[in-house]
Amino acid sequence: MKAIVVGSGAGGAVAARELAQNGFEVTILEAGKPFSPLSHMISWFSSLRGSWLLKDENSIEHIFPHYEVTHSSQDLHIFRGVTEGGCTSIACGNMVRAEYGLKEIGLNLSAEFEEIEKSLTINPIPREKWRPLTQHMYDIAEYLGYTPKPTPKVTDLGKCIGCGYCELGCVTGAKWDSRRVYKDLIGKGITLKTNSPVKKVLVEGNRARGVIVTQGLTSDRINADVVVLSAGGVGTAQILRASKLPARDKLWVDVVLTIGGVSKNSKMLKEPPMAWFIKKDNYILSPYFDLLSYWFHKPWKNVAIEDRVGMMIKLADTEQGAVAADGSITKSLTEKDYEGLEGAKVEAKRILEASGVTGPFVDGMIHGGHLGGTVPLTKEDVETMHTSWLPQDLWVADLSLMPRSQGLPTMLTTAALSLRVARKIIKERLIKR
Ligand SMILES: Cc1cc2nc3c(=O)[nH]c(=O)nc-3n(C[C@H](O)[C@H](O)[C@H](O)COP(=O)(O)OP(=O)(O)OC[C@H]3O[C@@H](n4cnc5c(N)ncnc54)[C@H](O)[C@@H]3O)c2cc1C
C-alpha cells in the first residue's frame, strides 16, 4: 500500500512514521531543502543590521532561505518554515497542550497527547539558566498576582548552550524537531524527497490517486493509494485550492507582538527564548528577545542588543484568513484582535515596569507563525477524522484541522491530531482489505 505524505513538519512526520510502522510504503514529499541552522553565522549576520542587506523582514529569506515571509495585509506578517522539519525546525522548542475548540467538536486528544509526551523528554529550562532579569520578572509577575510557569521545552539540557537563537536552528542539536520522528525509518518504509513541492492532488472519480510535483518547468506524477496533506495551514490550503478542491477562509495565525523596553546589560538573548509564560484566557505573556524586530523593525533600532528586553504577547486571533491557489494570503487583524492586543500590552508593560525595565516601550513587528484552521474539523467529521468535503483517500493531518486559534504553542497539538488521523487511515484501510 503506497502513501504520499506532503510535508515533513509536526503533522507530516508523525503521519509518515505511523503509516510506515503499519505496513505502508511512505514517500514524504517536502517542498523545502534539507535544514541547516543559521546560528553559526549569527555574529556576521547581526553586524549587517541596518544595512541594505537587512533592510526589511523579507531580507531574511535571502540569508536564511528556510523562512518564508508573506505580508497578508498592511499590519500582519506571516512566517513559516519551508524546509525539512517545517516550522518545527525554526521553533522555540516549547511543548504544551493547546486544546481550545476541541471540546466543542467532541474531540478528546488526551491519549495521543500522553503517548507523544511519553516519547519525548519535556522539561522546563532550570531557573539558574535564565538571565537574572528573566528571574526577576518571574518573581515580580508572581508578586503582582499573576501565575507564571516555567515553559515545558523539548530541549536536551545537557546540550543546550543557551545561545537564544532557537528560531534559527539549533547548532548543538539540543532542540527537538520533527525530523527526529522519522529519521530511523528512512530507507525502512519511508522515502524522503526534499525540494519536491506538490502542486496539486490528482483526483479520479471521487478518489485521490496521487499528486503532481513541480520543479522548475518539469512536472512529475506520483501515484499512491492514499494522499495525506501535511503542508501546514497555508501549504495544505494552497494545494487544495490548486486542485480545485475547497479550503475554508478560516486561517488563524496566533498573533505575536513583543513589547520592547530597555535594561542596561540585561543580555536577554543569552538564554533560551520564552523561559516562562503566563497563560491568560486567549493569550500568553512570555519573556522573549524578538530577533525579527531587533533586525528589521525601525522602532527597535536604537537600542543595543545587550540592553534590549522584550515581553511577548501571543494572542488567539480571529479565524478569518484566506489562502489562494498561488499561496498568497489575505488576512488582517480585526477590531477584536486589536482590542485583545491593547489589553495584553497593558499587562506586559505593567510587569516590565515593575521589574525596573525602562522605556521607551515600543511595539515589535506584528506577525504570526502558527498556521491553522483552513480545513477545520467539525463535530460530524471527528469520528472518521476525514474531512467530509474531500475525496476519498485524501486526508489532512496538520494544524489546518484545528478549528480555533490558540494563543499557545501548537506543535504538540498538531502531532496529536496527526497521530489520530494516521490511525484512522490505517483502520479504514484494514477494513477495506
Ligand atoms: C518561528 C516559529 C516558532 C515556533 N515555535 C514553536 C514552539 O516553540 N512550540 C510550538 O509548539 N510551536 C511553535 N511554532 C508553531 C509550530 O511549529 C507549528 O504550529 C507546527 O509545526 C505546525 O505543524 P504542521 O505540520 O501543520 O506544519 P509545518 O510544521 O509548517 O509543516 C509543513 C511542511 O509542509 C511543507 N510544505 C508546504 N507546502 C508544501 C508543498 N506544496 N509541497 C510539499 N511540501 C510542502 C513545508 O515546507 C513544511 O515542511 C513555531 C512556529 C514558528 C513559525
The ligand as an SDF file (V2000), in Angstrom:
LIG
                    3D

 53 58  0  0  0  0  0  0  0  0999 V2000
    9.2370   30.8860   14.2140 C   0  0  0  0  0  0  0  0  0  0  0  0
    8.2820   29.8610   14.7810 C   0  0  0  0  0  0  0  0  0  0  0  0
    8.4970   29.3960   16.0690 C   0  0  0  0  0  0  0  0  0  0  0  0
    7.6050   28.4320   16.6060 C   0  0  0  0  0  0  0  0  0  0  0  0
    7.8430   27.9400   17.8640 N   0  0  0  0  0  0  0  0  0  0  0  0
    7.0240   27.0000   18.3620 C   0  0  0  0  0  0  0  0  0  0  0  0
    7.2860   26.4110   19.6330 C   0  0  0  0  0  0  0  0  0  0  0  0
    8.2680   26.7140   20.3070 O   0  0  0  0  0  0  0  0  0  0  0  0
    6.4350   25.4580   20.0860 N   0  0  0  0  0  0  0  0  0  0  0  0
    5.3190   25.0740   19.3820 C   0  0  0  0  0  0  0  0  0  0  0  0
    4.5780   24.2010   19.8580 O   0  0  0  0  0  0  0  0  0  0  0  0
    5.0480   25.6100   18.1800 N   0  0  0  0  0  0  0  0  0  0  0  0
    5.8870   26.5480   17.6360 C   0  0  0  0  0  0  0  0  0  0  0  0
    5.6430   27.0480   16.3920 N   0  0  0  0  0  0  0  0  0  0  0  0
    4.4680   26.5430   15.6530 C   0  0  0  0  0  0  0  0  0  0  0  0
    4.6570   25.0970   15.1660 C   0  0  0  0  0  0  0  0  0  0  0  0
    5.9810   24.8900   14.7250 O   0  0  0  0  0  0  0  0  0  0  0  0
    3.6460   24.7810   14.0760 C   0  0  0  0  0  0  0  0  0  0  0  0
    2.3550   25.1210   14.5150 O   0  0  0  0  0  0  0  0  0  0  0  0
    3.6580   23.3090   13.6950 C   0  0  0  0  0  0  0  0  0  0  0  0
    4.9440   22.9220   13.2480 O   0  0  0  0  0  0  0  0  0  0  0  0
    2.6150   23.0630   12.6150 C   0  0  0  0  0  0  0  0  0  0  0  0
    2.7900   21.8010   12.0320 O   0  0  0  0  0  0  0  0  0  0  0  0
    2.2720   21.4990   10.5640 P   0  0  0  0  0  0  0  0  0  0  0  0
    2.6150   20.1100   10.2620 O   0  0  0  0  0  0  0  0  0  0  0  0
    0.8600   21.9500   10.4710 O   0  0  0  0  0  0  0  0  0  0  0  0
    3.0880   22.4950    9.6240 O   0  0  0  0  0  0  0  0  0  0  0  0
    4.6540   22.6650    9.4240 P   0  0  0  0  0  0  0  0  0  0  0  0
    5.4200   22.2220   10.6050 O   0  0  0  0  0  0  0  0  0  0  0  0
    4.8380   24.0670    8.9740 O   0  0  0  0  0  0  0  0  0  0  0  0
    4.9840   21.6760    8.2290 O   0  0  0  0  0  0  0  0  0  0  0  0
    4.5100   21.8810    6.9310 C   0  0  0  0  0  0  0  0  0  0  0  0
    5.5260   21.3330    5.9610 C   0  0  0  0  0  0  0  0  0  0  0  0
    4.9750   21.2680    4.6570 O   0  0  0  0  0  0  0  0  0  0  0  0
    5.9170   21.7340    3.7130 C   0  0  0  0  0  0  0  0  0  0  0  0
    5.1630   22.2000    2.5390 N   0  0  0  0  0  0  0  0  0  0  0  0
    4.4200   23.3110    2.4020 C   0  0  0  0  0  0  0  0  0  0  0  0
    3.8640   23.3610    1.1740 N   0  0  0  0  0  0  0  0  0  0  0  0
    4.2720   22.2460    0.5270 C   0  0  0  0  0  0  0  0  0  0  0  0
    4.0410   21.7240   -0.7870 C   0  0  0  0  0  0  0  0  0  0  0  0
    3.2720   22.3690   -1.6720 N   0  0  0  0  0  0  0  0  0  0  0  0
    4.6410   20.5650   -1.1360 N   0  0  0  0  0  0  0  0  0  0  0  0
    5.4310   19.8900   -0.2500 C   0  0  0  0  0  0  0  0  0  0  0  0
    5.6750   20.3260    0.9900 N   0  0  0  0  0  0  0  0  0  0  0  0
    5.1030   21.4930    1.3880 C   0  0  0  0  0  0  0  0  0  0  0  0
    6.6700   22.8150    4.4490 C   0  0  0  0  0  0  0  0  0  0  0  0
    7.9160   23.0610    3.8550 O   0  0  0  0  0  0  0  0  0  0  0  0
    6.7820   22.1850    5.8280 C   0  0  0  0  0  0  0  0  0  0  0  0
    7.9040   21.3520    5.9270 O   0  0  0  0  0  0  0  0  0  0  0  0
    6.5080   27.9850   15.8350 C   0  0  0  0  0  0  0  0  0  0  0  0
    6.3110   28.4760   14.5330 C   0  0  0  0  0  0  0  0  0  0  0  0
    7.1830   29.3980   14.0090 C   0  0  0  0  0  0  0  0  0  0  0  0
    6.9550   29.9090   12.6030 C   0  0  0  0  0  0  0  0  0  0  0  0
  1  2  1  0
  2  3  1  0
  2 52  2  0
  3  4  2  0
  4  5  1  0
  4 50  1  0
  5  6  2  0
  6  7  1  0
  6 13  1  0
  7  8  2  0
  7  9  1  0
  9 10  1  0
 10 11  2  0
 10 12  1  0
 12 13  2  0
 13 14  1  0
 14 15  1  0
 14 50  1  0
 15 16  1  0
 16 17  1  0
 16 18  1  0
 18 19  1  0
 18 20  1  0
 20 21  1  0
 20 22  1  0
 22 23  1  0
 23 24  1  0
 24 25  2  0
 24 26  1  0
 24 27  1  0
 27 28  1  0
 28 29  2  0
 28 30  1  0
 28 31  1  0
 31 32  1  0
 32 33  1  0
 33 34  1  0
 33 48  1  0
 34 35  1  0
 35 36  1  0
 35 46  1  0
 36 37  1  0
 36 45  1  0
 37 38  2  0
 38 39  1  0
 39 40  1  0
 39 45  2  0
 40 41  1  0
 40 42  2  0
 42 43  1  0
 43 44  2  0
 44 45  1  0
 46 47  1  0
 46 48  1  0
 48 49  1  0
 50 51  2  0
 51 52  1  0
 52 53  1  0
M  END
$$$$
